[in-house]
C-alpha cells in the first residue's frame, strides 16, 4: 500500500607504549554451536569460506537483549505479526534486525577489503547496534565526548576511535587526550592552536572540501578546506610540531554519484603530493560517509568499484607497500535497513476542506511524529513510506497524518491516499534505522524507546 511520506608528555608516552594496535560476502546460514556462540557463515558469491573464516557474534549478546532468531523465509509482515500477538501495549516500537547489520558488514568487507569502516555513531547510537558492530570488528567515528564515552565503555580500546569533528570544544580535546583518543580531524588554523594547547600528541587528519553537489545533505558550507589552503595549514601544523598523518573528506550524506568518491580520492592524492613537498608523509586517507542504505539511485557496489579504482590509481604503490591505510565513516549503509517502526493509529476525525462540503479529508493521529522518529523528514530529507499492517483492497481516501504531540506542526503527511483506517490499527515503516532515533526528542513527554531485537538469516 503506497504512501509517500522522506560526534604530560611522559604519561602520554607511557600510555602509547601500553596501547595495542588492533590492526566477503552474504550471510548464508546461521548455526548455533555447542560452544555457546552464534556463528554467521559468510560466503563470497563465488568462493565458500572455510570454517576458520567464520565471523561470529557471541551468543551472550543475543541472550542479553532477548534477540529472537528467524530464518530467511520469514518476511517483515510475519515478524511484525509475531510481536503484535504478544503485544499488550499500544505504544510504537522498533523491530531491529541484527542479521541485516551483519550482512551489511560482511558485504562491506567483501567489496571494500582495503577500507576499514569507522561507524558514524551519530547516525544511530543505539547501544545494541554499537555493541554488535564492535563484536564484528568495526571501529567508530565519534563527534563528541559522550559518543567517545559510549564507545570506550563497549570496546575499552580508544585506538578504535576517530574523533571526526573538525571543530571541537577545548574541554573535549582535553577529554580525548586523557582517554588516549589520538586520531582527530581539523580544518582550520584556529583548531590547530587548540589542539597544540590541549592535545599536542594527537594524530591529525586534515579535512578537505570536495564536490558534494550530488548529495542530499551537503557539508562543505561548514566543513573542509579547499586544496588551495592545504599547504598553509600543513605548514602551520609543522611549525607547531603537530603530527598530520592524513586527509579526510565527505562527499555529503545521501550521495547519488560514485564519481564523487573517485574525484575526492584524486583530490587527496593532490593534497598528499603537497604534503610530500613539505616533508610530511601521509599514512591515512579517510573517505568519509555518504554510502547508500536502501536508496538505489546509486548502488553501493558501484561506489565500491570506483573507490577501489581511485585507491588503485592514485595510491596503489603506497597500498602495495603497506605505507598507507584507508578508512571510512559509514552510517546509513549499516543501519538503515535494520529498523522497522511499528506504530498505532490513536486518533481519527473527518473534516470538510471546502465551503461546498464536497471534499472530505480524514485526519489521523499516530503515536510517533516529527518530534520523534519522523524528524528525519526535516533533517535528513527522508520520504518514509507508511504501510497499513492489515492490507486490504478498496477505495483510497484523502488523508492527513499528524504526530502525537500537541504541536500542529507535528505533521507527517499533508495529503496522502490511504484506506479507511480504524483507531488502534497498526502501521509500519521499513528501512527506518538512520537518523531517526538519533535526533528524536521527548517533547510533550512522548518518546519511542521500545526496541525488539531479531536476527534474521
C-alpha positions as CSV (number, residue, x, y, z in Angstrom):
1,X,0.0,0.0,0.0
2,X,1.9,3.1,-1.1
3,X,2.1,6.3,0.9
4,X,5.0,8.6,0.1
5,X,5.9,10.4,3.2
6,X,11.3,11.3,3.3
7,X,30.1,13.0,17.4
8,X,52.2,15.4,30.5
9,X,54.3,14.2,27.8
10,X,55.7,11.3,29.9
11,X,52.3,9.9,30.9
12,X,51.2,10.1,27.3
13,X,54.3,8.2,26.0
14,X,53.7,5.5,28.7
15,X,50.1,5.2,27.6
16,X,51.2,5.0,24.0
17,X,53.6,2.2,24.8
18,X,50.8,0.3,26.5
19,X,48.4,0.5,23.6
20,X,47.7,-2.5,21.5
21,X,47.2,-1.9,17.8
22,X,44.1,-3.6,16.6
23,X,45.0,-4.0,13.5
24,X,33.3,-11.3,1.9
25,X,30.1,-11.8,1.4
26,X,26.4,-12.5,2.2
27,X,25.0,-14.4,5.1
28,X,24.5,-18.0,4.0
29,X,23.1,-19.7,7.1
30,X,23.1,-19.5,10.9
31,X,24.5,-22.1,13.2
32,X,24.0,-22.2,17.0
33,X,27.1,-24.1,18.1
34,X,27.7,-26.2,21.2
35,X,30.3,-23.7,22.4
36,X,27.7,-21.1,23.1
37,X,28.4,-18.9,20.1
38,X,26.2,-17.7,17.4
39,X,28.1,-18.3,14.1
40,X,27.3,-16.4,11.0
41,X,28.6,-18.2,8.0
42,X,29.9,-15.7,5.5
43,X,30.1,-16.8,1.9
44,X,31.6,-15.0,-1.1
45,X,29.4,-15.1,-4.2
46,X,31.9,-17.4,-5.8
47,X,34.0,-18.8,-3.0
48,X,32.8,-20.6,0.1
49,X,34.8,-19.7,3.1
50,X,36.4,-22.3,5.4
51,X,35.1,-22.8,8.9
52,X,38.1,-21.0,10.3
53,X,37.0,-17.9,8.5
54,X,33.5,-17.7,10.0
55,X,32.6,-14.4,11.6
56,X,30.8,-14.7,15.0
57,X,28.5,-12.8,17.3
58,X,28.8,-14.1,20.8
59,X,25.6,-15.7,21.9
60,X,25.8,-13.8,25.2
61,X,24.9,-10.6,23.3
62,X,21.9,-12.2,21.8
63,X,20.7,-13.6,25.1
64,X,21.4,-10.3,26.9
65,X,19.0,-8.4,24.6
66,X,16.5,-11.2,24.1
67,X,17.2,-11.5,20.4
68,X,14.7,-13.7,18.5
69,X,16.0,-15.9,15.7
70,X,14.3,-16.1,12.3
71,X,15.0,-17.8,9.1
72,X,15.3,-16.0,5.8
73,X,11.8,-17.4,4.8
74,X,10.1,-15.1,7.4
75,X,9.2,-11.7,5.9
76,X,8.6,-8.4,7.7
77,X,4.9,-8.9,7.9
78,X,5.2,-12.3,9.6
79,X,7.7,-11.0,12.1
80,X,5.6,-7.9,13.0
81,X,2.6,-10.3,13.4
82,X,4.6,-12.4,15.9
83,X,5.3,-9.3,18.1
84,X,1.8,-8.0,17.8
85,X,0.4,-11.3,19.0
86,X,2.4,-10.9,22.3
87,X,2.0,-7.1,22.5
88,X,-0.1,-5.7,25.4
89,X,0.6,-2.1,24.7
90,X,-0.4,0.5,22.1
91,X,3.0,2.2,22.2
92,X,5.0,2.4,19.0
93,X,8.1,0.2,18.9
94,X,11.0,-0.7,16.7
95,X,12.0,-4.2,15.4
96,X,15.7,-4.2,14.9
97,X,17.4,-6.9,12.7
98,X,20.9,-7.7,13.8
99,X,21.1,-10.1,10.9
100,X,20.8,-7.3,8.4
101,X,23.5,-5.4,10.2
102,X,25.8,-8.5,10.0
103,X,25.0,-8.9,6.3
104,X,25.9,-5.3,5.5
105,X,29.2,-5.5,7.5
106,X,30.1,-8.7,5.6
107,X,29.3,-7.1,2.3
108,X,31.5,-4.1,3.2
109,X,34.5,-6.3,3.9
110,X,33.9,-8.2,0.6
111,X,33.6,-5.2,-1.6
112,X,35.9,-2.8,0.2
113,X,38.6,-5.0,1.7
114,X,41.2,-2.2,1.9
115,X,38.9,0.3,3.7
116,X,38.4,-0.1,7.4
117,X,34.9,1.1,8.5
118,X,34.5,3.5,11.4
119,X,30.8,3.5,12.0
120,X,29.3,7.0,12.3
121,X,27.8,6.9,15.8
122,X,25.7,10.0,15.2
123,X,23.6,8.0,12.6
124,X,22.1,5.7,15.2
125,X,23.7,5.5,18.7
126,X,21.6,2.5,19.9
127,X,24.0,0.7,22.3
128,X,23.0,-2.7,21.0
129,X,23.9,-1.7,17.4
130,X,27.2,-0.3,18.7
131,X,27.9,-3.5,20.7
132,X,27.1,-5.7,17.7
133,X,29.3,-3.7,15.3
134,X,32.1,-3.7,17.8
135,X,31.9,-7.5,18.1
136,X,32.1,-7.8,14.3
137,X,35.4,-5.8,14.4
138,X,34.0,-2.4,13.3
139,X,35.7,0.8,14.5
140,X,33.9,4.1,15.3
141,X,33.6,7.7,14.2
142,X,32.8,9.8,17.2
143,X,32.0,13.5,17.3
144,X,31.7,14.3,21.0
145,X,32.7,13.4,24.5
146,X,29.5,11.4,25.1
147,X,30.0,9.4,21.9
148,X,33.6,8.6,22.9
149,X,32.4,7.5,26.4
150,X,29.8,5.2,24.8
151,X,32.4,3.5,22.6
152,X,35.1,3.3,25.2
153,X,32.5,1.6,27.5
154,X,32.0,-1.1,24.9
155,X,35.4,-1.6,23.3
156,X,37.8,-0.5,26.1
157,X,40.1,0.4,23.2
158,X,40.5,4.1,22.2
159,X,42.6,3.2,19.2
160,X,39.3,2.1,17.5
161,X,38.0,5.7,17.6
162,X,38.5,8.7,15.3
163,X,37.3,12.0,16.8
164,X,35.9,13.1,13.5
165,X,34.7,16.6,14.4
166,X,36.8,19.4,12.8
167,X,35.6,21.9,15.4
168,X,35.8,20.7,19.0
169,X,35.4,22.3,22.4
170,X,38.7,22.7,24.2
171,X,37.4,20.6,27.1
172,X,36.6,17.8,24.8
173,X,40.0,17.9,23.2
174,X,41.4,17.6,26.8
175,X,39.0,14.7,27.4
176,X,40.2,12.9,24.2
177,X,43.8,13.3,25.4
178,X,43.1,12.0,28.9
179,X,41.3,9.0,27.3
180,X,44.0,8.2,24.7
181,X,41.9,9.1,21.7
182,X,44.6,10.5,19.5
183,X,43.2,10.4,16.0
184,X,41.2,13.5,15.2
185,X,40.3,15.9,12.4
186,X,40.8,19.6,11.8
187,X,40.2,22.1,9.0
188,X,41.4,25.5,10.3
189,X,44.4,27.3,11.7
190,X,42.5,28.1,14.9
191,X,41.7,24.4,15.6
192,X,45.4,23.7,15.3
193,X,46.2,26.1,18.1
194,X,43.6,24.5,20.3
195,X,45.0,21.0,19.6
196,X,48.5,22.2,20.3
197,X,47.5,23.5,23.7
198,X,45.3,20.6,24.8
199,X,46.5,17.5,22.8
200,X,49.9,18.2,21.3
201,X,50.4,14.4,20.6
202,X,47.3,14.0,18.5
203,X,47.4,12.3,15.1
204,X,45.8,14.8,12.9
205,X,43.6,14.3,9.8
206,X,43.1,17.4,7.6
207,X,39.5,17.5,6.3
208,X,39.3,18.6,2.6
209,X,36.3,20.3,1.0
210,X,35.3,18.2,-2.1
211,X,32.5,18.3,-4.5
212,X,29.3,17.4,-2.6
213,X,26.8,18.7,-5.3
214,X,25.4,15.2,-5.9
215,X,24.3,14.7,-2.3
216,X,21.0,15.3,-0.4
217,X,22.8,16.7,2.7
218,X,25.8,18.9,1.8
219,X,28.5,19.7,4.3
220,X,31.1,21.9,2.6
221,X,29.5,25.2,3.7
222,X,30.5,24.3,7.2
223,X,33.4,21.8,7.0
224,X,36.6,21.2,5.0
225,X,39.4,23.2,3.5
226,X,40.0,23.9,-0.2
227,X,43.0,22.4,-1.9
228,X,44.5,25.9,-2.3
229,X,44.7,26.2,1.5
230,X,46.2,22.8,2.2
231,X,49.9,23.9,2.0
232,X,49.3,26.8,4.5
233,X,47.5,24.6,7.1
234,X,50.2,21.9,6.8
235,X,53.0,24.4,7.3
236,X,51.3,25.8,10.4
237,X,50.9,22.3,11.8
238,X,54.6,21.6,11.0
239,X,55.7,24.9,12.7
240,X,53.6,23.9,15.8
241,X,55.3,20.4,15.7
242,X,52.0,18.7,15.3
243,X,51.7,15.3,13.6
244,X,49.5,15.5,10.5
245,X,49.0,11.9,9.5
246,X,46.4,12.1,6.8
247,X,43.5,13.6,4.9
248,X,39.7,13.1,5.0
249,X,36.7,14.2,3.0
250,X,32.9,13.7,3.0
251,X,31.0,13.8,-0.3
252,X,27.8,14.5,1.5
253,X,25.1,12.3,3.0
254,X,22.9,10.5,0.5
255,X,25.4,10.8,-2.3
256,X,24.0,9.8,-5.7
257,X,27.2,9.6,-7.7
258,X,30.0,7.1,-7.5
259,X,32.3,9.5,-9.4
260,X,32.2,11.9,-6.4
261,X,34.2,9.4,-4.4
262,X,36.7,8.8,-7.2
263,X,37.2,12.5,-7.7
264,X,37.6,13.1,-4.0
265,X,40.3,10.4,-3.7
266,X,42.1,12.2,-6.6
267,X,42.0,15.4,-4.6
268,X,43.5,13.5,-1.7
269,X,46.4,12.5,-4.0
270,X,47.0,16.1,-4.9
271,X,47.0,17.0,-1.2
272,X,49.4,14.2,-0.4
273,X,51.8,15.5,-3.0
274,X,51.7,18.9,-1.4
275,X,52.4,17.3,2.0
276,X,55.3,15.3,0.5
277,X,56.9,18.6,-0.7
278,X,56.9,19.8,2.9
279,X,58.4,16.5,4.2
280,X,55.1,15.3,5.6
281,X,54.3,11.6,4.9
282,X,50.6,10.8,4.7
283,X,49.7,7.5,6.3
284,X,45.9,7.6,6.3
285,X,43.1,8.6,4.0
286,X,39.5,8.8,5.4
287,X,37.0,8.6,2.6
288,X,34.1,9.7,4.9
289,X,30.5,8.7,4.6
290,X,27.7,9.1,2.0
291,X,27.2,5.4,1.3
292,X,23.6,4.4,0.5
293,X,21.4,2.3,2.6
294,X,18.4,1.1,0.5
295,X,18.5,4.1,-1.9
296,X,19.1,2.6,-5.3
297,X,19.7,5.8,-7.2
298,X,23.3,4.6,-6.9
299,X,24.4,1.1,-5.9
300,X,26.9,0.5,-3.1
301,X,28.6,-2.0,-5.4
302,X,29.2,0.8,-8.0
303,X,30.6,3.2,-5.3
304,X,32.8,0.4,-4.0
305,X,34.2,-0.2,-7.5
306,X,35.1,3.5,-8.0
307,X,36.6,3.7,-4.6
308,X,38.8,0.7,-5.3
309,X,39.6,2.3,-8.7
310,X,40.6,5.5,-7.0
311,X,42.7,3.8,-4.4
312,X,44.5,1.7,-7.0
313,X,45.1,4.6,-9.5
314,X,46.2,7.2,-7.0
315,X,47.6,5.3,-4.0
316,X,48.4,1.9,-5.5
317,X,52.1,2.0,-4.7
318,X,51.6,3.1,-1.1
319,X,48.8,0.5,-0.6
320,X,51.1,-2.2,-2.1
321,X,54.0,-1.5,0.3
322,X,51.7,-1.0,3.3
323,X,52.6,2.6,4.0
324,X,49.0,3.9,3.9
325,X,45.7,3.0,5.4
326,X,42.2,3.8,4.1
327,X,39.3,4.2,6.5
328,X,35.6,5.4,6.0
329,X,32.7,6.6,8.2
330,X,29.6,4.7,7.0
331,X,26.4,5.2,9.0
332,X,23.3,4.9,6.9
333,X,24.8,2.0,4.9
334,X,25.0,-0.2,8.1
335,X,21.7,0.6,9.9
336,X,19.1,2.0,7.5
337,X,17.6,-1.4,6.6
338,X,17.9,-2.8,10.2
339,X,14.9,-1.0,11.7
340,X,11.2,-1.3,11.1
341,X,9.0,1.2,13.0
342,X,5.6,-0.2,14.1
343,X,3.1,2.4,15.2
344,X,-0.5,2.8,16.0
345,X,-3.5,5.0,15.0
346,X,-4.6,6.8,18.1
347,X,-6.9,9.4,16.7
348,X,-9.2,9.9,13.7
349,X,-11.6,12.6,12.6
350,X,-13.3,13.7,9.4
351,X,-13.1,17.3,8.2
352,X,-14.6,19.2,5.3
353,X,-11.9,21.1,3.4
354,X,-14.0,23.4,1.2
355,X,-17.1,25.6,1.5
356,X,-19.2,23.4,-0.7
357,X,-18.7,20.5,1.6
358,X,-17.7,18.2,-1.2
359,X,-14.1,17.5,-0.2
360,X,-13.6,15.4,2.9
361,X,-10.2,14.6,4.5
362,X,-9.6,12.1,7.2
363,X,-7.2,13.2,9.8
364,X,-5.2,10.5,11.6
365,X,-3.0,10.9,14.7
366,X,-0.2,8.4,15.2
367,X,1.8,7.6,18.3
368,X,5.1,8.9,16.8
369,X,5.8,12.0,14.8
370,X,8.3,14.6,13.6
371,X,9.5,15.3,17.2
372,X,10.3,11.6,17.4
373,X,11.3,9.2,14.7
374,X,10.0,11.3,11.8
375,X,12.4,14.1,12.5
376,X,14.3,12.5,9.6
377,X,11.9,14.2,7.2
378,X,13.2,17.6,8.3
379,X,16.9,16.9,9.0
380,X,17.6,14.1,6.5
381,X,15.3,14.8,3.6
382,X,13.7,11.4,4.2
383,X,10.5,10.3,2.4
384,X,9.1,7.5,4.6
385,X,6.5,5.1,3.2
386,X,3.8,4.3,5.8
387,X,2.0,0.9,5.2
388,X,-1.1,-0.4,7.0
389,X,-0.4,-3.7,8.6
390,X,-3.8,-5.0,7.7
391,X,-3.7,-5.0,3.9
392,X,-7.0,-4.6,2.0
393,X,-8.5,-3.7,-1.3
394,X,-10.9,-0.9,-1.6
395,X,-11.2,2.8,-2.0
396,X,-8.3,5.1,-1.0
397,X,-9.3,8.2,0.8
398,X,-7.7,11.6,1.0
399,X,-5.9,11.7,4.4
400,X,-3.7,13.8,6.6
401,X,-1.4,12.4,9.2
402,X,-0.2,14.1,12.4
403,X,2.2,13.0,15.1
404,X,1.4,12.5,18.7
405,X,2.4,15.9,20.2
406,X,0.2,19.0,20.8
407,X,2.1,21.0,18.1
408,X,0.1,21.3,14.9
409,X,3.5,21.5,13.1
410,X,3.9,17.8,14.0
411,X,2.6,16.8,10.6
412,X,3.9,13.6,8.9
413,X,1.8,14.0,5.7
414,X,-0.4,16.8,4.5
415,X,-2.0,14.8,1.6
416,X,-1.8,11.1,1.3
417,X,-4.2,8.5,0.0
418,X,-5.0,5.8,2.5
419,X,-7.7,3.2,3.1
420,X,-10.2,3.9,5.8
421,X,-8.1,3.1,9.0
422,X,-9.6,2.4,12.4
423,X,-8.5,3.6,15.8
424,X,-6.0,1.1,17.2
425,X,-4.9,-0.1,13.8
426,X,-1.2,-0.8,13.3
427,X,1.0,0.6,10.6
428,X,4.7,0.2,9.9
429,X,7.7,1.8,8.2
430,X,10.5,-0.3,6.9
431,X,14.2,0.8,6.4
432,X,13.9,3.4,9.2
433,X,17.2,3.0,11.1
434,X,19.3,6.0,10.0
435,X,18.9,9.5,11.5
436,X,15.6,8.6,13.2
437,X,16.2,7.6,16.8
438,X,19.4,9.7,16.9
439,X,17.7,13.1,16.8
440,X,14.3,12.2,18.3
441,X,13.2,14.1,21.4
442,X,10.8,13.6,24.3
443,X,8.8,16.7,23.6
444,X,5.5,16.7,25.4
445,X,6.7,13.6,27.3
446,X,6.4,11.3,24.2
447,X,9.3,9.2,23.0
448,X,9.5,6.0,21.0
449,X,12.1,3.9,23.0
450,X,10.8,0.4,22.8
451,X,13.1,-1.9,20.8
452,X,12.6,-5.6,19.8
453,X,15.7,-7.4,18.6
454,X,15.7,-10.1,16.0
455,X,18.3,-12.0,13.9
456,X,17.0,-12.9,10.5
457,X,19.4,-15.1,8.4
